[in-house]
Amino acid sequence: MSTMNLAETSKTDLAAKLERARSAMKAYKQDAARVAKLGLGITLAAAGGAASGALQVKHPKLFGSEVDTDAAVVLVLTGLVAAEAFDGAEEHVASFAMGMAGAVAARESMKFMQSRAA
């Protein structure tokens, strides 16, 4: 909008354009927050999967038992999330636990499919 057009524009039109611009900025800000939240959840899930893999290599069984350490950690984290023990960070811990649970499920599915193929 040029200076000449600006002088000819009514205050009502300018106010409407300003309000539309404010609404657009608010929508962009909300979208950015939503995308950041999704990105953090995905990153935490990937970290949970990586932690599961590391536990399988370093400590595959819980204290010499037949219980997978990573599966036990998932159960403990799930219980603590349900008990709201993380002071508002439950959603983040749940994402991490979901990544671990996904890795456990993938490993067990692979074992089952390999046993069926043999």
N, C-alpha and C positions, 0 to 999 in steps of 0.2 A: 504494500500500500504506500503510495507516494505521499509526500507532504501535502500536496494539493488535495488529494482524495481524502486524506485524514481530516483536513479542515472542513470538508463537505459532509463528512460522516456524522450522523447524529450521535448524541451521547448514549442513547438507548442501544443503537447498533454496536457501538464500541463496547458497552458493558456486556452485551450478549456475546461478542467475540471473545472478550476477556474471560467470561465464564466458561465458554467452550474450551478455551486454552487451558484453564485451570482444571476442568474435568478431564481433559486428555492427559495432563501431567499426573493427575491423581491415578488414572487408570494405568499409565505406564509404571508408576511407582508400585502399584499393587501387583502388576504382572512381574516386575523385577523381584519383588519379595517372594512371590509364589515360585518362581523359577529357582531362586536361591535356596528356598526351603527344599524343593525337590532335589536339587543338585546335592545338597548336604545329606539328605536321606540316602541317595544313591551311593555317595562316597562312603558313608558309614556302613552301608550294607556290603560294599566291596571290601572294606576294611575287616568286617566280620568274617567274610569268606576267607580272606588272607590269614586272619588269626586262627581260623579253624584248620587251615592247611599247616600252619606253623605248629599248632598243638599236635596234629597227627604225626608230624615228624619228630618233635621233641618229647612229647608226653602222650603217646597214643591211647593208653589205658589209664584209668583213674586208680592210682595207688595199687597197681598190680592186679586189679580186678578185670572183669570182662567188659566193663562200662567204658565207652568212648569218652575221653576227657572233654572233647568239644561238645558232645551231646549233653553232658552233665552241666557244662557252663551255660548252654542255652537254657536248660531247665531252671537253673538258679537265676539267671538274668530275667527270664520270663516271670518267675515268681516275684522278684524284687520290683519289676515294672508294675505288675498287678497290685503290689502293696504300696505303690507310689513312694518308693524309697529313694528316689533320685532327685528330689527337690525340684521338680519341674522339668527335668531333662529326660523324662521317661520316653518321649517320642524318639529321641536320639539313641538311647540305649536299646529301644525296641528295634530300630533300624539296624543297629549293629548285630543284635541277636538274630534278626531275620536273615542277615547275610551268613551268619554261622549256621543257622538251621538249613539254609539253602545248600550250603556246602556239605553238610551231613546227609541231607536227602540225596544229593547228587552222588555222593560216594556210595551210599547204601543201594541206590538204584543201579549203579554200575556193577556192584558186587552181585546183585540179584540177576541182572541180565547176563553177566559172565557165567554164573552158575547154571543158568538155563541153557546157555549155548554149548556147554561142555557135555 
